[in-house]
């Protein structure tokens, strides 16, 4: 089984990768298209040079690997994809041959978390529009409504949420998914030292946050723009 987990940044995506990485049967790949995305767009992200040097910049080669042999002779290949990395110029046909899952989070919480690392994200940065576009494409091309998970519901009851996810995609739940060793994962991208410090200190899912900090005028505008895309997918979420 090849799983493509689609989310924006600051969306529980790394914790979910660690959860699947703790399975005995699963290999993981952290943001496969990141280097190709930076090479195509020319954007200046933190650690740009290191990401380009460490990653594959040819999007077709990345897509081929997404469908290729699963590393370490595992039976499950979990791919943590950022929706904004899948720019329109990249061929998306490969997505028809994987199990697509969509991980969503309240945009106010995404913006608050993003601001702690890189201030004033744009709508493009946080990937909500791209996530909705990819979701609709998957529905159109496969005729299947894929699984949608809300981050807060996972944090509220990790075991129930992960059991529900595994049941929906035909994968046996493993209790290993609830915990992982502190210090990160061997397959973290090189950007982990900038973005992952809090999850490196964790050994399982944190408690959901009850509130968000006050947003700037710019942040409020981004929130209002992102909210309809979040709500569109929220209607399809599975509940534990």
Phi, psi and omega per residue, in radians:
X1 nan 2.337 3.060
X2 -1.990 2.098 -3.080
X3 -1.889 2.172 2.998
X4 -1.847 1.892 -3.142
X5 -1.688 2.009 -3.032
X6 -1.787 2.140 3.061
X7 -2.662 3.000 2.930
X8 -1.600 -3.140 3.109
X9 -1.260 2.804 3.087
X10 1.013 0.820 -2.940
X11 -2.371 0.523 -3.098
X12 1.228 0.172 -3.023
X13 -1.172 -0.649 -3.132
X14 -1.246 -0.726 3.080
X15 -1.052 -0.683 3.101
X16 -1.161 -0.652 3.061
X17 -1.110 -0.727 3.102
X18 -1.119 -0.653 3.130
X19 -1.063 -0.860 3.114
X20 -1.220 -0.592 3.111
X21 -1.136 -0.370 3.112
X22 -1.396 -0.208 3.082
X23 -1.163 2.659 3.136
X24 -1.365 -0.271 -3.017
X25 -1.986 0.236 -2.910
X26 -2.196 2.272 2.934
X27 -1.739 2.614 -3.125
X28 -2.190 2.706 3.086
X29 -2.374 2.157 -3.030
X30 -1.605 1.927 3.045
X31 0.858 1.176 -3.049
X32 -0.957 -0.638 -3.025
X33 -1.638 0.166 -3.024
X34 -1.063 -0.864 -3.119
X35 -1.122 -0.725 3.117
X36 -1.110 -0.669 3.103
X37 -1.093 -0.820 3.133
X38 -1.149 -0.689 3.134
X39 -1.135 -0.662 -3.106
X40 -1.299 -0.741 -3.035
X41 -1.553 -0.419 -3.075
X42 1.285 0.207 -3.101
X43 -1.177 2.609 -3.105
X44 -1.784 1.473 3.093
X45 -1.549 2.794 3.008
X46 -0.941 2.340 3.117
X47 1.140 0.524 -3.117
X48 -0.927 -0.861 -3.072
X49 -1.073 -0.726 -3.131
X50 -1.170 -0.672 -3.138
X51 -1.159 -0.763 3.122
X52 -1.121 -0.659 -3.115
X53 -1.236 -0.584 -3.041
X54 -1.556 -0.393 -2.984
X55 -1.875 3.047 3.081
X56 -1.578 2.154 -3.083
X57 -1.641 -0.114 3.104
X58 -1.644 1.973 -3.039
X59 -1.112 -0.609 3.128
X60 -1.136 -0.646 3.110
X61 -1.180 -0.664 3.089
X62 -1.095 -0.821 -3.132
X63 -1.053 -0.696 3.123
X64 -1.096 -0.691 3.122
X65 -1.205 -0.586 3.088
X66 -1.022 -0.534 -3.116
X67 -1.786 -0.039 -3.057
X68 -1.449 -2.832 -3.120
X69 -1.033 2.437 3.111
X70 -1.361 2.252 -3.100
X71 -1.002 2.631 3.008
X72 1.044 0.425 3.093
X73 1.015 0.500 3.095
X74 -1.388 2.913 3.137
X75 -1.773 -0.205 3.137
X76 -2.194 2.361 3.135
X77 -2.168 1.827 -3.113
X78 -1.642 2.104 -3.111
X79 -1.997 2.057 -3.134
X80 -1.556 1.812 -3.064
X81 -1.854 2.369 2.971
X82 -1.585 2.241 -3.036
X83 -1.094 -0.605 -3.097
X84 -1.296 -0.218 3.073
X85 -1.298 -0.385 -3.083
X86 -1.527 1.292 -3.088
X87 -1.177 2.716 -3.035
X88 -0.991 -0.478 -3.103
X89 -1.267 -0.287 -3.120
X90 -1.423 2.355 3.094
X91 -1.135 2.317 -3.087
X92 -1.937 0.150 -3.081
X93 -1.045 -0.561 -3.132
X94 -1.029 -0.448 -3.093
X95 -1.149 -0.322 3.131
X96 -1.297 -0.130 -3.010
X97 -2.045 0.282 3.104
X98 -2.260 2.911 3.029
X99 -1.534 1.883 -3.097
X100 -1.551 2.287 3.092
X101 -2.269 2.532 -3.086
X102 -2.089 2.177 -3.118
X103 -1.870 2.071 -3.062
X104 -2.045 2.810 3.095
X105 -2.668 2.553 3.058
X106 -0.821 2.122 -3.082
X107 -1.050 -0.481 3.093
X108 -1.091 -0.684 3.132
X109 -1.271 -0.627 3.074
X110 -1.078 -0.834 -3.104
X111 -1.111 -0.740 3.127
X112 -1.081 -0.734 -3.139
X113 -1.226 -0.694 3.135
X114 -1.115 -0.717 -3.115
X115 -1.040 -0.487 -3.138
X116 -1.201 -0.337 -3.105
X117 -1.996 -0.556 -3.071
X118 -2.746 1.892 -2.912
X119 -1.232 2.670 2.999
X120 0.928 1.093 3.073
X121 -1.153 2.641 3.033
X122 -1.602 2.982 3.068
X123 -1.036 -0.652 3.110
X124 -1.085 -0.674 -3.089
X125 -1.124 -0.638 -2.976
X126 -1.678 -0.077 2.849
X127 1.343 0.197 -3.081
X128 -1.199 -0.785 3.123
X129 -1.092 -0.785 -3.137
X130 -1.091 -0.639 3.129
X131 -1.112 -0.774 3.110
X132 -1.118 -0.692 3.119
X133 -1.103 -0.768 3.140
X134 -1.159 -0.718 3.098
X135 -0.998 -0.844 -3.106
X136 -1.161 -0.603 3.091
X137 -1.132 -0.762 3.127
X138 -1.072 -0.768 3.116
X139 -1.062 -0.764 -3.084
X140 -1.166 -0.753 -3.028
X141 -1.463 -0.464 -3.098
X142 -1.854 -0.346 -3.065
X143 1.295 0.187 -3.098
X144 -2.053 2.366 2.999
X145 -1.490 1.963 -3.067
X146 -1.274 2.900 3.123
X147 -1.171 2.366 3.036
X148 -2.115 2.291 3.132
X149 -2.096 2.396 3.055
X150 -1.729 2.260 -3.034
X151 -1.016 -0.734 -3.117
X152 -1.114 -0.607 3.126
X153 -1.247 -0.554 3.036
X154 -1.140 -0.812 -3.112
X155 -1.148 -0.560 -3.124
X156 -1.182 -0.590 -3.133
X157 -2.698 1.388 -3.041
X158 -0.981 -0.786 -3.080
X159 -1.128 -0.794 -3.139
X160 -1.095 -0.732 -3.120
X161 -1.153 -0.747 -3.119
X162 -1.247 -0.616 3.053
X163 -1.099 -0.747 3.121
X164 -1.105 -0.742 3.112
X165 -1.060 -0.880 -3.111
X166 -1.044 -0.706 3.123
X167 -1.091 -0.720 -3.100
X168 -1.173 -0.538 -3.086
X169 -1.806 0.082 3.071
X170 1.304 0.636 -3.122
X171 -2.120 2.378 3.125
X172 -1.211 2.287 3.081
X173 -1.199 2.453 3.008
X174 -2.137 2.325 -3.139
X175 -1.120 -0.336 3.063
X176 -0.979 -0.442 -3.055
X177 -1.160 -0.256 -3.060
X178 -1.503 -0.227 -3.081
X179 -2.538 2.696 3.090
X180 -2.623 2.794 -3.141
X181 -1.198 2.518 3.026
X182 -1.149 2.729 3.059
X183 1.806 0.072 3.084
X184 1.611 -3.093 -3.085
X185 -2.052 2.576 -3.135
X186 -1.024 -0.460 -3.097
X187 -1.710 0.238 3.016
X188 -1.007 2.490 3.010
X189 -1.180 2.831 -3.111
X190 -1.078 -0.395 -3.137
X191 -1.286 -0.114 -3.099
X192 -0.995 -0.610 -3.118
X193 -1.142 -0.368 3.085
X194 -1.565 -0.680 -2.953
X195 -1.836 -0.394 -2.857
X196 -1.849 0.171 -2.974
X197 -1.004 -0.690 -3.112
X198 -1.199 -0.707 -3.132
X199 -1.296 -0.455 3.035
X200 -1.069 -0.512 -3.119
X201 -1.485 -0.035 -3.094
X202 -1.701 2.803 2.993
X203 -2.277 0.312 3.106
X204 3.104 -3.074 -3.097
X205 -1.258 2.402 3.124
X206 -1.404 3.014 3.039
X207 -1.354 2.576 3.112
X208 -1.142 2.538 3.099
X209 -1.446 2.484 -3.051
X210 -1.499 -0.443 -3.044
X211 -2.564 3.013 3.107
X212 -2.169 2.774 3.114
X213 -1.352 2.844 3.130
X214 -1.099 2.448 -3.122
X215 -1.743 2.640 3.014
X216 -1.217 3.006 3.067
X217 -1.022 -0.738 3.135
X218 -1.126 -0.737 3.136
X219 -1.121 -0.668 3.118
X220 -1.110 -0.680 3.124
X221 -1.153 -0.724 3.107
X222 -1.135 -0.710 3.106
X223 -1.030 -0.834 -3.122
X224 -1.098 -0.605 3.119
X225 -1.263 -0.615 -3.084
X226 -1.388 -0.503 -2.983
X227 -0.972 -0.793 -3.126
X228 -1.069 -0.595 3.120
X229 -1.206 -0.712 3.077
X230 -1.079 -0.810 -3.106
X231 -1.123 -0.588 3.136
X232 -1.065 -0.751 3.140
X233 -1.404 -0.554 -3.119
X234 -0.993 -0.588 -3.142
X235 -1.068 -0.421 -3.068
X236 -1.772 0.059 -3.047
X237 -1.126 2.633 2.988
X238 -1.630 2.494 3.136
X239 -1.885 2.486 3.120
X240 -1.034 nan nan
